[in-house]
Amino acid sequence: MLSFFTRKRIIIIAILTFVLGGGFFLFSYAQTHKTEFAANSFNLFQKVSQLLPIAPDTKKEIDVVNKLVEAITKQDDQTHTFLILLQNSDELRPGGGFLGQYAIVKTKNGEVTSTLVEDANLLDQRITADIPTPYPFDRKIQLKKWKFRDSNFSPDFPTNAEKAQYFYRLAGGREAFDGVIAVNSLTFNNILALTGPIQIPGDSNVYTSTDGAYKLEDRVERAYLGEDVPAELKQARKSIMKKIAAEIMKRAVTVSNIPKLAEFVQTELRNKDVMLYFKDPALQSLVESVHWDGSVSKDWNNDYLMLVDANMGALKTDFYIKRSLEYTADFTGEKPTGTVVYTYQNTAPHGDWRTSDYHTYLRAYVPQGSVFLTRSMINAVTTKTAFNKTYFDGFVDVEIGQSDVHTTLTYELPDTITSENYHLLIQKQSGVGTIPVTVHLKTKDGKTYDQTTELKKDLNFSIQTVEEKK
């Protein structure tokens, strides 16, 4: 049996599970209870380090964790500085969600020595450079200056990590980061699935895994929207986050929860709600080897699909958006074709301060050399290239109550893709949640193969099997 929770691992597990898993909500707790947090966690995990059975298919991930922990907790009197991007998936962006807040965490000899949390708009106010936005921002919401909060406009996290650091420096930031970590708001809901519903004395809300982040946003935002609300009151409103964080810590750190904590960390990394980027090439290579880097695959040579949404001025409506995907690879004609049907449902009951009709900029990444043929329910489609892929992009609108917006793209696949030894890689966008997927393969000899599953993380399909990438 492998021992997962050893002395050197505890710091990184604690950071990933609590500081990162809860985003801002747990930063506030960890910042004021650093010593207590580290001591209690160490004592608990040390006692149960032999109790956790490790499945064979996680051995590679454990090896990566070992090496990451050895590097980050090395007793070398060196300070390691990390930029944490806190992203709201209810306002979906290509890199996971609207970048509303960020944090800077410093560690030394395996201990968290300091944390800073700040709203992204405060950092953006310090940027004076005039950097043009990607054209969808200008076209749809008349936003002309590109800044930190919109830096995650790529589906490729390494690209976003570099861009975030670029804007940080433009704002006068002087820290040199050893790593960048993105955390989506969905992790807050997911950790509530582990702890169970939480209610804080004096607060009528019950925070659950289905709507915890949504209710918390309502609790700390809606009543403080007016310009006449004093700044000190706006700052105090977030004290509820500290109370929730303390309750999560109390419930989560128990002996019986150790296997669940390990599974939670593993799941958040696999489904891209937590993504890692390191300056050190050796560490970056490690996270790439287990697909924790949130990158777009650049060396895949068979059929490929990645659908990427960017909420364009639709407030926090992604909370109500349901998606499903149907893909058909057809080799029965003279030229092979691919047909994507991406169905949107806007389940919002009505519009309000954070909900509206849905407007998205959609990119469909497909094999390089694919040729656009037809479209439906998507406007202004153009063809571009990136990451050794062709992509088709356009705008999709989904009114409140609509449940049948079948956005359809048909294109000619390159001749290098055949039905013999057919493989399809579908990569998941960070922050999009779980998407039902159906794949159809029509071969030249008239056979049809069908697969139905859920897109929780990147999927690798073959003719007769579907295997979730580890």
Secondary structure, 3 states (H helix, E strand, C coil): CCCCCCCCHHHHHHHHHHHHCCCHHHHHHHHHCHHHHHHHHHHHHHHCCCCCCCCHHHHHHHHHHHHHHHHHCCCCCCEEEEEEEEEECCCCCCCCCEEEEEEEEEEECCEEEEEEEEEHHHHHCCCCCCCECCHHHHHHHCCCECCHHHCCCCCCHHHHHHHHHHHHHHCCCCCCCCEEEEEECHHHHHHHHHHCCECCCCCCCCECCCCHHHHHHHHHHHHHCCCCCCHHHHHHCCHHHHHHHHHHHHHHCCHHHHHHHHHHHHHHHHCCCEEEEECCHHHHHHHHHCCCCCCCCCCCCCEEEEEEEEECCCCCHHHHEEEEEEEEEECCCCCCEEEEEEEEEECCCCCECCECCEEEEEEEEEECCCEEEEEECCEEEEEEEECCEEEEEEEEEECCCCCCEEEEEEEECCCCCCCCCCEEEEECCCCCCCEEEEEEEECCCCCEEEEEEEECCCEEEECCCEEECC
